[in-house]
C-alpha cells in the first residue's frame, strides 16, 4: 500500500453547466485551466456576471529588447480578461471567441504585478463588445483594450 496519495483530479469546464460557476471554482482553487494560463501563471482573481479580474506578475522572460514587459503579454492578459467577462453569460457548452481587438498602450511596465479588469459593454444576440483596463501595481493605467466577441 502506497503512503503517497495521488492529488485529486482537477475539475474541468465539462464538470459545470454555467461557465460563471466554473470561473468561481477557478478563483477559489487558483487553478489554471488553459495551457497559456499555466505557462504564464495567470491568476484568476475575481468573476461576476459581466466582469472578471486577472493578475500577472512581471517576469524577466516577459520583457522586450528595452527591458519592459512585451506588449503581446499585456494584450494577451487583456484578451483573457475580456473573453472571460463575456463568457460569464454562457453555459459551458457555448463556444465563443474574439473576432476583433484593439489596444492602446499607455505606459510601460518594468516590475511588479499587472491587473486586468475585463467588462462586457454590450451583449447582443450574436455579438458582444468588451473592454479591459490593465493597471500597474502602482495603480497607474498601463493599457486600455476593446474587443468584439461572438458565439
N, C-alpha and C positions, 0 to 999 in steps of 0.2 A: 504494500500500500504506500503510495507516494504521500509525503508530507507537504509537498508543494501543490497548492491548488491553482488550477487554471483561472485566469481572470474571467469574470463573467463577460459574455459576449456583448458587444456594443449593440444598441438598437439602431435600426436604420429607418429611413423615411418610410419604408413599407410597413413598419410597425405602428404607424399612426394614420388616422383618417384626415385630420386637419393639419395642414402644414404649420400653422401657428403653434399647435401643441408640440410638434417636433422641434420647432425653434426653442420653445420653453425648455424642453428636455436638453437641448444642446447648451443653452445658457447655464442651466443648473449643473450639468455634469462637466462642463468645459471641454467637451469632446469636439474634435474637428471631424466633420463628415465628408469633406472633399479632399482629394489629393493635394490640391493647391493650398487649401487651408492648413493641412498638415505640414507641407513644405515651408510655408511662410510663418507658421504658428499664429494664425489669425485667432483672435479671441472674440467670441460672440458674447457681448456684454448685456444686451437688452433686446427684447422683442415685444411689441404690442401691435394691434391691428394698425397697419399703415406706416409703421416706423420701426427701424432696427438700428442698433449701435454695435460697432466693432472697434477693436483696438489692435494696433500693431506696433511692436517695439522696433525701433531703429536698430539695424544691424550693419556691420561693415560690408557684408556681401550684398546689400541693397543700394550701395552708392554708385554714382556715375563717375566719370573722369574728373569731376570737380569736387568730389568728396561729399556731395549732398545726395539725399535719397532720390533715386531714379524716379522720374515722372510716371513710368509704367507701373511701378509698385503703388504709387499714390492712386493712379487711375484704376488699378485692379481692386484696391480697397473701396474706392467709390462705387464701382460696378457691383461689388459684392453687397454693399450696404443698400444700394438702390434695388437690386434684384430681390434680395430677401425681404425688403419692405413690401415690394409688390407681391411677393409670394405669400405674405400673411393673409391675403384674402382668399386663398385657394385651398382645396383639398390636395392631398399628396399625389393623387393620380393625374393632376393637371400639369402639363409641361409648358413652361413659359421661358422666354428668352429676351435678351437685349437686342433690339434691332437698330438702335442708334444711340450714340453717346457723345457728349462734348464735355470738355473740362477746361476750366481756367485755373492756371497755377498762379497763386498769389504771392507766396513766399517759400523759400527753400527750407528743408528740414535737414539738420545735420546731427541731431541727437534726440534722445527721448522717445516718447510714445506719440503716435498719432491716433486720433479718434475720428471715425467716420459715422455720421448720423444720416441714415437714409430715410427719405419720406416719400410717400405717394402724394402727388399733387392732384392727379385726376385718374380715376379708374373708369374707363368706358366699357362698352360691351365686348370689345376685342383688343383695344389699345389702352395703354396706361402711360402717363407722364410721371416721371420720378425725378428726385433731386438728391444730392448728397453734399454735405459740408464736411470738410476734413479740417480738424483742429489740432494744433500742436499741444504738447504738454504744458506750454506757457500760455494756453488759452488764446492763441492767435490763429486766425483763419489762414489755412495753408492752401486750400483749393476749394472750388465750387464746381459741381458737375450737374449735368441734366441729361436725362435719357428717356428713351421711348421703349416700352416693353410690349410684348404681345404674347398671346397664348393660343 
